Amino acid sequence: VLHGGPARADDCPQCTAKAVCAPHAESDTAAVEAFKAAWKDKDSEKRVAALDALAAANGDHANARSKAAAAAMAVALKDPAPEVRNLAARLLGKTQDTAVALKALGAEADAALKRFAKADLKKERGTPDYQRDLKALRAVYDGLGATKSREAAPYFARGLELLNAEVIEAAAANCGH
């Protein structure tokens, strides 16, 4: 278990939207360290479990989310396993610091949109690589939508402007969160 100890931060009178109290800061640090240790495992299922545990630990701090936890989770966006990257995108937007999540997910969205802008749809649409990349973009849009931030709007707008019905659908499905 990554998180044990003090009561939830949103129940703590010392925690604010800008900072958590010392006991909660210590539990955040412990959660990030446990995540980093588990992250080195070659088994993708263990990395998925590490993501879930970090998300759960940071969920205890809904009123003051840890930037360190968000930055640690953002590293998972580059994982070699697609299922890990996609889960990281969704959890990053849903459970982590909004500013860190927007920066990391926005960069992923922009990179994916560049790839789709260059795609030869007649040749690529049905290929496994195209489908994998589309699934990843959907996960990134899920994460951006989960932030419930207006600052995510430009990433959705760029997707809606692309002449690719599947990308437009992925953007439209999440821009109203």
DRENPA-3360 file (N, C-alpha, C; in nm, 2 decimals, always signed):
BEGIN
1 = VLHGGPAR = +0.09/-0.12/+0.00/+0.00/+0.00/+0.00/+0.09/+0.12/+0.00 ~ +0.06/+0.21/-0.09/+0.15/+0.33/-0.10/+0.11/+0.44/+0.00 ~ -0.01/+0.45/+0.04/-0.06/+0.56/+0.12/-0.12/+0.51/+0.25 ~ -0.07/+0.55/+0.35/-0.13/+0.53/+0.48/-0.10/+0.64/+0.57 ~ -0.16/+0.66/+0.68/-0.12/+0.77/+0.77/-0.23/+0.87/+0.79 ~ -0.19/+0.99/+0.77/-0.28/+1.10/+0.80/-0.42/+1.09/+0.73 ~ -0.51/+1.16/+0.79/-0.65/+1.17/+0.73/-0.64/+1.23/+0.59 ~ -0.74/+1.23/+0.51/-0.74/+1.28/+0.38/-0.71/+1.43/+0.39;
9 = ADDCPQCT = -0.64/+1.48/+0.29/-0.60/+1.63/+0.29/-0.72/+1.72/+0.28 ~ -0.83/+1.67/+0.21/-0.95/+1.76/+0.20/-1.02/+1.77/+0.33 ~ -0.99/+1.68/+0.42/-1.05/+1.69/+0.56/-0.95/+1.76/+0.65 ~ -0.84/+1.79/+0.61/-0.73/+1.85/+0.70/-0.74/+2.00/+0.70 ~ -0.76/+2.06/+0.82/-0.77/+2.21/+0.82/-0.64/+2.28/+0.79 ~ -0.53/+2.21/+0.79/-0.40/+2.27/+0.76/-0.37/+2.27/+0.61 ~ -0.43/+2.19/+0.53/-0.41/+2.18/+0.39/-0.49/+2.28/+0.32 ~ -0.43/+2.34/+0.21/-0.50/+2.44/+0.13/-0.48/+2.41/-0.01;
17 = AKAVCAPH = -0.54/+2.48/-0.10/-0.53/+2.46/-0.25/-0.39/+2.48/-0.29 ~ -0.31/+2.56/-0.22/-0.17/+2.59/-0.26/-0.07/+2.49/-0.20 ~ -0.10/+2.43/-0.08/+0.00/+2.35/-0.02/-0.07/+2.25/+0.08 ~ +0.00/+2.14/+0.10/-0.05/+2.04/+0.20/+0.03/+2.06/+0.32 ~ -0.02/+2.01/+0.43/+0.05/+2.01/+0.56/+0.17/+1.92/+0.56 ~ +0.26/+1.93/+0.65/+0.38/+1.84/+0.66/+0.35/+1.69/+0.66 ~ +0.25/+1.64/+0.74/+0.22/+1.50/+0.73/+0.18/+1.45/+0.59 ~ +0.09/+1.53/+0.53/+0.05/+1.50/+0.39/+0.16/+1.51/+0.29;
25 = AESDTAAV = +0.24/+1.61/+0.31/+0.36/+1.62/+0.22/+0.45/+1.50/+0.23 ~ +0.47/+1.45/+0.35/+0.55/+1.33/+0.37/+0.48/+1.21/+0.30 ~ +0.35/+1.20/+0.31/+0.28/+1.08/+0.25/+0.29/+1.09/+0.10 ~ +0.29/+1.22/+0.04/+0.30/+1.24/-0.10/+0.44/+1.19/-0.15 ~ +0.54/+1.23/-0.07/+0.68/+1.19/-0.10/+0.69/+1.04/-0.10 ~ +0.64/+0.98/+0.00/+0.64/+0.83/+0.01/+0.57/+0.76/-0.11 ~ +0.46/+0.82/-0.15/+0.39/+0.76/-0.26/+0.47/+0.77/-0.39 ~ +0.53/+0.89/-0.41/+0.61/+0.91/-0.53/+0.73/+0.81/-0.53;
33 = EAFKAAWK = +0.80/+0.80/-0.42/+0.91/+0.71/-0.41/+0.87/+0.57/-0.43 ~ +0.76/+0.52/-0.38/+0.71/+0.39/-0.40/+0.68/+0.37/-0.55 ~ +0.62/+0.47/-0.61/+0.59/+0.46/-0.75/+0.72/+0.45/-0.84 ~ +0.82/+0.53/-0.81/+0.94/+0.52/-0.88/+1.01/+0.39/-0.87 ~ +1.01/+0.33/-0.75/+1.07/+0.20/-0.73/+0.99/+0.09/-0.81 ~ +0.86/+0.10/-0.81/+0.78/+0.00/-0.88/+0.79/+0.02/-1.03 ~ +0.81/+0.15/-1.07/+0.82/+0.18/-1.21/+0.93/+0.11/-1.29 ~ +1.03/+0.07/-1.22/+1.15/+0.01/-1.29/+1.12/-0.14/-1.33;
41 = DKDSEKRV = +1.01/-0.19/-1.29/+0.98/-0.33/-1.32/+0.95/-0.35/-1.47 ~ +1.00/-0.46/-1.52/+0.98/-0.49/-1.66/+0.84/-0.54/-1.70 ~ +0.77/-0.58/-1.60/+0.63/-0.63/-1.62/+0.53/-0.52/-1.63 ~ +0.47/-0.50/-1.74/+0.38/-0.39/-1.76/+0.26/-0.39/-1.67 ~ +0.22/-0.51/-1.63/+0.11/-0.52/-1.53/+0.15/-0.46/-1.40 ~ +0.27/-0.47/-1.36/+0.32/-0.41/-1.23/+0.33/-0.26/-1.25 ~ +0.36/-0.21/-1.37/+0.37/-0.07/-1.39/+0.22/-0.01/-1.39 ~ +0.13/-0.09/-1.44/-0.01/-0.04/-1.44/-0.06/-0.04/-1.29;
49 = AALDALAA = -0.02/-0.14/-1.21/-0.06/-0.13/-1.07/+0.01/-0.01/-1.00 ~ +0.13/+0.02/-1.04/+0.20/+0.14/-0.98/+0.13/+0.27/-1.01 ~ +0.08/+0.28/-1.14/+0.00/+0.39/-1.18/-0.13/+0.40/-1.09 ~ -0.20/+0.29/-1.08/-0.32/+0.29/-1.00/-0.30/+0.33/-0.86 ~ -0.19/+0.28/-0.80/-0.16/+0.31/-0.66/-0.12/+0.46/-0.64 ~ -0.05/+0.52/-0.74/-0.01/+0.66/-0.73/-0.14/+0.74/-0.75 ~ -0.22/+0.71/-0.84/-0.35/+0.78/-0.86/-0.43/+0.78/-0.73 ~ -0.44/+0.66/-0.67/-0.52/+0.65/-0.54/-0.46/+0.73/-0.43;
57 = ANGDHANA = -0.33/+0.73/-0.42/-0.26/+0.81/-0.31/-0.28/+0.95/-0.33 ~ -0.27/+1.00/-0.46/-0.29/+1.14/-0.48/-0.44/+1.18/-0.47 ~ -0.53/+1.09/-0.49/-0.67/+1.11/-0.48/-0.71/+1.16/-0.34 ~ -0.62/+1.13/-0.24/-0.65/+1.17/-0.10/-0.62/+1.32/-0.09 ~ -0.57/+1.38/-0.19/-0.53/+1.52/-0.18/-0.60/+1.60/-0.29 ~ -0.73/+1.58/-0.30/-0.80/+1.65/-0.41/-0.80/+1.80/-0.40 ~ -0.78/+1.86/-0.28/-0.77/+2.00/-0.27/-0.63/+2.06/-0.29 ~ -0.53/+1.98/-0.29/-0.39/+2.03/-0.31/-0.31/+1.91/-0.37;
65 = RSKAAAAA = -0.32/+1.89/-0.50/-0.26/+1.77/-0.56/-0.11/+1.80/-0.58 ~ -0.04/+1.69/-0.56/+0.11/+1.70/-0.57/+0.16/+1.71/-0.71 ~ +0.24/+1.82/-0.73/+0.31/+1.83/-0.86/+0.41/+1.72/-0.88 ~ +0.48/+1.68/-0.77/+0.58/+1.57/-0.79/+0.51/+1.44/-0.83 ~ +0.39/+1.41/-0.78/+0.32/+1.29/-0.82/+0.28/+1.30/-0.97 ~ +0.23/+1.42/-1.00/+0.19/+1.44/-1.14/+0.31/+1.43/-1.24 ~ +0.42/+1.48/-1.20/+0.54/+1.47/-1.28/+0.59/+1.33/-1.30 ~ +0.58/+1.26/-1.18/+0.62/+1.11/-1.19/+0.53/+1.04/-1.28;
73 = MAVALKDP = +0.40/+1.06/-1.27/+0.30/+0.99/-1.36/+0.32/+1.03/-1.51 ~ +0.36/+1.16/-1.53/+0.38/+1.20/-1.67/+0.48/+1.12/-1.74 ~ +0.58/+1.07/-1.67/+0.69/+0.99/-1.73/+0.63/+0.87/-1.80 ~ +0.52/+0.82/-1.74/+0.46/+0.70/-1.80/+0.40/+0.72/-1.93 ~ +0.38/+0.84/-1.98/+0.33/+0.87/-2.11/+0.43/+0.82/-2.22 ~ +0.55/+0.80/-2.18/+0.66/+0.75/-2.27/+0.69/+0.60/-2.25 ~ +0.60/+0.53/-2.18/+0.62/+0.39/-2.15/+0.62/+0.31/-2.29 ~ +0.70/+0.20/-2.30/+0.69/+0.13/-2.42/+0.56/+0.05/-2.44;
81 = APEVRNLA = +0.49/+0.02/-2.33/+0.36/-0.06/-2.35/+0.24/+0.04/-2.37 ~ +0.17/+0.02/-2.48/+0.06/+0.11/-2.51/-0.05/+0.11/-2.39 ~ -0.07/+0.00/-2.33/-0.18/+0.00/-2.23/-0.13/+0.08/-2.11 ~ +0.00/+0.09/-2.08/+0.05/+0.17/-1.97/+0.04/+0.32/-2.01 ~ +0.08/+0.35/-2.13/+0.07/+0.49/-2.17/-0.07/+0.54/-2.17 ~ -0.16/+0.46/-2.22/-0.30/+0.50/-2.23/-0.36/+0.52/-2.09 ~ -0.33/+0.43/-1.99/-0.38/+0.45/-1.86/-0.32/+0.57/-1.79 ~ -0.19/+0.59/-1.82/-0.13/+0.71/-1.76/-0.19/+0.84/-1.81;
89 = ARLLGKTQ = -0.23/+0.84/-1.94/-0.29/+0.96/-1.99/-0.43/+0.99/-1.92 ~ -0.50/+0.88/-1.90/-0.64/+0.90/-1.84/-0.62/+0.94/-1.69 ~ -0.53/+0.87/-1.62/-0.52/+0.90/-1.48/-0.45/+1.03/-1.45 ~ -0.36/+1.07/-1.54/-0.30/+1.20/-1.52/-0.40/+1.32/-1.52 ~ -0.49/+1.31/-1.62/-0.59/+1.42/-1.62/-0.69/+1.41/-1.51 ~ -0.72/+1.29/-1.47/-0.83/+1.27/-1.37/-0.78/+1.29/-1.23 ~ -0.66/+1.25/-1.20/-0.62/+1.24/-1.06/-0.50/+1.33/-1.02 ~ -0.44/+1.40/-1.11/-0.32/+1.47/-1.08/-0.33/+1.62/-1.09;
97 = DTAVALKA = -0.23/+1.69/-1.06/-0.22/+1.84/-1.06/-0.26/+1.88/-1.21 ~ -0.35/+1.97/-1.22/-0.41/+2.01/-1.35/-0.30/+2.08/-1.43 ~ -0.22/+2.17/-1.38/-0.12/+2.24/-1.46/-0.02/+2.14/-1.52 ~ +0.03/+2.05/-1.44/+0.13/+1.95/-1.49/+0.06/+1.86/-1.59 ~ -0.06/+1.82/-1.56/-0.13/+1.73/-1.65/-0.16/+1.80/-1.79 ~ -0.20/+1.92/-1.79/-0.22/+1.99/-1.91/-0.10/+2.00/-2.00 ~ +0.01/+2.03/-1.93/+0.14/+2.05/-2.00/+0.18/+1.92/-2.07 ~ +0.18/+1.81/-1.99/+0.22/+1.68/-2.04/+0.12/+1.62/-2.15;
105 = LGAEADAA = +0.00/+1.63/-2.12/-0.10/+1.58/-2.21/-0.11/+1.66/-2.34 ~ -0.10/+1.79/-2.32/-0.10/+1.88/-2.44/+0.02/+1.85/-2.53 ~ +0.13/+1.83/-2.48/+0.25/+1.79/-2.56/+0.22/+1.66/-2.64 ~ +0.16/+1.56/-2.57/+0.13/+1.44/-2.63/+0.02/+1.46/-2.74 ~ -0.08/+1.54/-2.71/-0.18/+1.57/-2.81/-0.12/+1.63/-2.94 ~ -0.04/+1.73/-2.92/+0.02/+1.80/-3.03/+0.11/+1.70/-3.11 ~ +0.18/+1.62/-3.05/+0.27/+1.52/-3.12/+0.18/+1.42/-3.20 ~ +0.07/+1.38/-3.14/-0.02/+1.28/-3.21/-0.09/+1.35/-3.33;
113 = LKRFAKAD = -0.13/+1.48/-3.31/-0.20/+1.55/-3.42/-0.11/+1.57/-3.53 ~ +0.02/+1.60/-3.51/+0.12/+1.61/-3.62/+0.13/+1.48/-3.70 ~ +0.13/+1.37/-3.63/+0.13/+1.24/-3.69/+0.01/+1.22/-3.78 ~ -0.11/+1.25/-3.72/-0.23/+1.23/-3.80/-0.25/+1.33/-3.91 ~ -0.19/+1.45/-3.90/-0.20/+1.54/-4.01/-0.12/+1.50/-4.13 ~ -0.01/+1.42/-4.11/+0.07/+1.37/-4.21/+0.03/+1.23/-4.26 ~ -0.07/+1.17/-4.20/-0.11/+1.03/-4.23/-0.17/+1.03/-4.37 ~ -0.14/+0.92/-4.44/-0.20/+0.89/-4.57/-0.32/+0.80/-4.53;
121 = LKKERGTP = -0.44/+0.85/-4.52/-0.55/+0.77/-4.47/-0.58/+0.65/-4.55 ~ -0.57/+0.66/-4.68/-0.60/+0.55/-4.77/-0.51/+0.43/-4.74 ~ -0.38/+0.46/-4.71/-0.29/+0.35/-4.68/-0.28/+0.31/-4.54 ~ -0.30/+0.40/-4.44/-0.27/+0.37/-4.30/-0.39/+0.34/-4.22 ~ -0.51/+0.38/-4.25/-0.63/+0.38/-4.16/-0.65/+0.24/-4.10 ~ -0.63/+0.13/-4.16/-0.66/+0.00/-4.10/-0.54/-0.06/-4.04 ~ -0.42/+0.00/-4.05/-0.30/-0.07/-4.00/-0.30/-0.07/-3.84 ~ -0.23/-0.17/-3.79/-0.22/-0.17/-3.64/-0.15/-0.05/-3.58;
129 = DYQRDLKA = -0.05/+0.01/-3.65/+0.01/+0.13/-3.59/-0.09/+0.25/-3.59 ~ -0.16/+0.26/-3.69/-0.26/+0.37/-3.70/-0.36/+0.35/-3.59 ~ -0.42/+0.23/-3.57/-0.52/+0.21/-3.47/-0.46/+0.23/-3.33 ~ -0.33/+0.18/-3.31/-0.27/+0.20/-3.18/-0.25/+0.35/-3.15 ~ -0.21/+0.43/-3.25/-0.19/+0.58/-3.23/-0.33/+0.65/-3.21 ~ -0.43/+0.60/-3.27/-0.56/+0.66/-3.25/-0.62/+0.63/-3.11 ~ -0.59/+0.51/-3.06/-0.63/+0.47/-2.93/-0.56/+0.56/-2.83 ~ -0.43/+0.58/-2.85/-0.35/+0.66/-2.76/-0.40/+0.81/-2.76;
137 = LRAVYDGL = -0.44/+0.86/-2.88/-0.49/+1.00/-2.89/-0.62/+1.00/-2.81 ~ -0.71/+0.90/-2.82/-0.83/+0.90/-2.75/-0.80/+0.91/-2.60 ~ -0.70/+0.83/-2.55/-0.67/+0.83/-2.41/-0.62/+0.97/-2.37 ~ -0.54/+1.03/-2.45/-0.49/+1.17/-2.42/-0.61/+1.26/-2.41 ~ -0.70/+1.25/-2.50/-0.82/+1.34/-2.50/-0.91/+1.31/-2.38 ~ -0.91/+1.18/-2.34/-0.99/+1.15/-2.22/-0.92/+1.22/-2.10 ~ -0.79/+1.22/-2.09/-0.72/+1.28/-1.98/-0.73/+1.43/-1.98 ~ -0.73/+1.49/-2.10/-0.75/+1.64/-2.11/-0.89/+1.67/-2.07;
145 = GATKSREA = -0.99/+1.60/-2.11/-1.12/+1.62/-2.07/-1.14/+1.61/-1.92 ~ -1.08/+1.51/-1.86/-1.09/+1.49/-1.72/-1.04/+1.60/-1.64 ~ -0.95/+1.68/-1.69/-0.90/+1.80/-1.62/-1.01/+1.90/-1.59 ~ -1.11/+1.90/-1.68/-1.22/+2.00/-1.67/-1.17/+2.14/-1.67 ~ -1.06/+2.16/-1.75/-1.00/+2.29/-1.76/-1.02/+2.35/-1.89 ~ -1.05/+2.48/-1.89/-1.07/+2.55/-2.02/-0.94/+2.56/-2.10 ~ -0.83/+2.54/-2.03/-0.70/+2.55/-2.09/-0.67/+2.43/-2.18 ~ -0.76/+2.33/-2.18/-0.75/+2.21/-2.26/-0.81/+2.24/-2.40;
153 = APYFARGL = -0.89/+2.34/-2.41/-0.97/+2.37/-2.53/-0.89/+2.38/-2.66 ~ -0.77/+2.44/-2.66/-0.70/+2.45/-2.78/-0.65/+2.32/-2.84 ~ -0.63/+2.22/-2.75/-0.59/+2.09/-2.80/-0.71/+2.02/-2.86 ~ -0.83/+2.04/-2.81/-0.95/+1.98/-2.87/-0.98/+2.05/-3.00 ~ -0.96/+2.18/-3.01/-0.98/+2.26/-3.13/-0.89/+2.22/-3.24 ~ -0.77/+2.19/-3.21/-0.67/+2.15/-3.32/-0.72/+2.01/-3.37 ~ -0.77/+1.92/-3.29/-0.82/+1.79/-3.33/-0.94/+1.81/-3.42 ~ -1.03/+1.90/-3.38/-1.15/+1.92/-3.45/-1.13/+1.98/-3.59;
161 = ELLNAEVI = -1.01/+2.05/-3.61/-0.98/+2.11/-3.73/-0.92/+2.02/-3.83 ~ -0.87/+1.90/-3.78/-0.80/+1.81/-3.87/-0.90/+1.74/-3.96 ~ -0.87/+1.72/-4.08/-0.96/+1.65/-4.18/-0.95/+1.50/-4.16 ~ -0.98/+1.45/-4.05/-0.98/+1.31/-4.02/-1.09/+1.28/-3.92 ~ -1.19/+1.21/-3.97/-1.32/+1.19/-3.90/-1.29/+1.12/-3.76 ~ -1.20/+1.03/-3.76/-1.17/+0.96/-3.63/-1.11/+1.05/-3.53 ~ -1.02/+1.14/-3.57/-0.96/+1.23/-3.48/-1.06/+1.33/-3.43 ~ -1.15/+1.38/-3.52/-1.25/+1.47/-3.49/-1.34/+1.41/-3.38;
169 = EAAAANCG = -1.38/+1.28/-3.41/-1.47/+1.21/-3.31/-1.40/+1.20/-3.17 ~ -1.27/+1.17/-3.17/-1.20/+1.16/-3.05/-1.20/+1.29/-2.97 ~ -1.17/+1.40/-3.04/-1.17/+1.53/-2.98/-1.31/+1.57/-2.93 ~ -1.41/+1.55/-3.01/-1.55/+1.59/-2.98/-1.60/+1.51/-2.86 ~ -1.56/+1.39/-2.85/-1.61/+1.30/-2.74/-1.57/+1.36/-2.60 ~ -1.46/+1.44/-2.59/-1.41/+1.48/-2.46/-1.41/+1.63/-2.44 ~ -1.43/+1.71/-2.54/-1.42/+1.85/-2.52/-1.53/+1.91/-2.43 ~ -1.63/+1.84/-2.41/-1.74/+1.90/-2.32/-1.74/+1.86/-2.18;
177 = H = -1.63/+1.79/-2.14/-1.62/+1.74/-2.00/-1.64/+1.86/-1.90;
% end
